[in-house]
Amino acid sequence: MVEIEEPAPGWSLSLRRQGLEIRAGRHLRLSMSLTLVMWIASLSGFVGSFPYWRGLA
């Protein structure tokens, strides 16, 4: 019997009603709720809107 080794799946990124899901390879899986994703996006936009913060970078 010949065994064929399948390649490891690549990266996968999906944004659904349940939230953001990132998969990499066979074992790495990260998921965040949509509420958390939106909170992080709004916080980064809020911080990025101040000229003071842009001057530090």
CYANA upper distance limits for C-alpha pairs under 8 A (distance plus 0.5 A):
  8 ALA  CA     25 GLY  CA      6.04
  8 ALA  CA     26 ARG  CA      6.72
  9 PRO  CA     24 ALA  CA      7.66
  9 PRO  CA     25 GLY  CA      5.51
  9 PRO  CA     26 ARG  CA      6.95
 10 GLY  CA     23 ARG  CA      8.43
 10 GLY  CA     24 ALA  CA      6.29
 10 GLY  CA     25 GLY  CA      5.90
 11 TRP  CA     22 ILE  CA      7.89
 11 TRP  CA     23 ARG  CA      6.16
 11 TRP  CA     24 ALA  CA      4.96
 11 TRP  CA     25 GLY  CA      7.04
 12 SER  CA     21 GLU  CA      8.46
 12 SER  CA     22 ILE  CA      6.17
 12 SER  CA     23 ARG  CA      5.48
 12 SER  CA     24 ALA  CA      6.88
 13 LEU  CA     20 LEU  CA      7.96
 13 LEU  CA     21 GLU  CA      6.36
 13 LEU  CA     22 ILE  CA      5.12
 13 LEU  CA     23 ARG  CA      7.02
 14 SER  CA     20 LEU  CA      6.34
 14 SER  CA     21 GLU  CA      5.82
 14 SER  CA     22 ILE  CA      7.10
 15 LEU  CA     19 GLY  CA      6.18
 15 LEU  CA     20 LEU  CA      4.98
 15 LEU  CA     21 GLU  CA      6.91
 16 ARG  CA     20 LEU  CA      6.91
 16 ARG  CA     34 LEU  CA      8.40
 17 ARG  CA     34 LEU  CA      7.35
 18 GLN  CA     33 SER  CA      6.60
 18 GLN  CA     34 LEU  CA      6.66
 19 GLY  CA     31 SER  CA      7.48
 19 GLY  CA     32 MET  CA      6.06
 19 GLY  CA     33 SER  CA      4.79
 19 GLY  CA     34 LEU  CA      4.44
 19 GLY  CA     35 THR  CA      8.08
 19 GLY  CA     37 VAL  CA      7.85
 20 LEU  CA     31 SER  CA      6.00
 20 LEU  CA     32 MET  CA      5.72
 20 LEU  CA     33 SER  CA      6.92
 20 LEU  CA     34 LEU  CA      6.93
 20 LEU  CA     37 VAL  CA      7.72
 21 GLU  CA     29 ARG  CA      7.79
 21 GLU  CA     30 LEU  CA      6.21
 21 GLU  CA     31 SER  CA      4.77
 21 GLU  CA     32 MET  CA      7.07
 22 ILE  CA     29 ARG  CA      6.24
 22 ILE  CA     30 LEU  CA      5.58
 22 ILE  CA     31 SER  CA      6.74
 23 ARG  CA     27 HIS  CA      8.47
 23 ARG  CA     28 LEU  CA      6.26
 23 ARG  CA     29 ARG  CA      5.01
 23 ARG  CA     30 LEU  CA      6.95
 24 ALA  CA     28 LEU  CA      5.67
 24 ALA  CA     29 ARG  CA      6.97
 32 MET  CA     36 LEU  CA      6.96
 32 MET  CA     37 VAL  CA      7.17
 33 SER  CA     37 VAL  CA      6.92
 34 LEU  CA     38 MET  CA      6.66
 35 THR  CA     39 TRP  CA      6.61
 36 LEU  CA     40 ILE  CA      6.65
 37 VAL  CA     41 ALA  CA      6.70
 38 MET  CA     42 SER  CA      6.61
 39 TRP  CA     43 LEU  CA      6.55
 40 ILE  CA     44 SER  CA      6.58
 41 ALA  CA     45 GLY  CA      6.71
 42 SER  CA     46 PHE  CA      6.57
 43 LEU  CA     47 VAL  CA      6.66
 44 SER  CA     48 GLY  CA      6.39
 45 GLY  CA     49 SER  CA      6.65
 46 PHE  CA     50 PHE  CA      7.87
 47 VAL  CA     53 TRP  CA      7.38
 48 GLY  CA     53 TRP  CA      7.13
 48 GLY  CA     54 ARG  CA      7.29
 50 PHE  CA     54 ARG  CA      7.30
 51 PRO  CA     55 GLY  CA      6.79
 52 TYR  CA     56 LEU  CA      7.28
 53 TRP  CA     57 ALA  CA      7.42
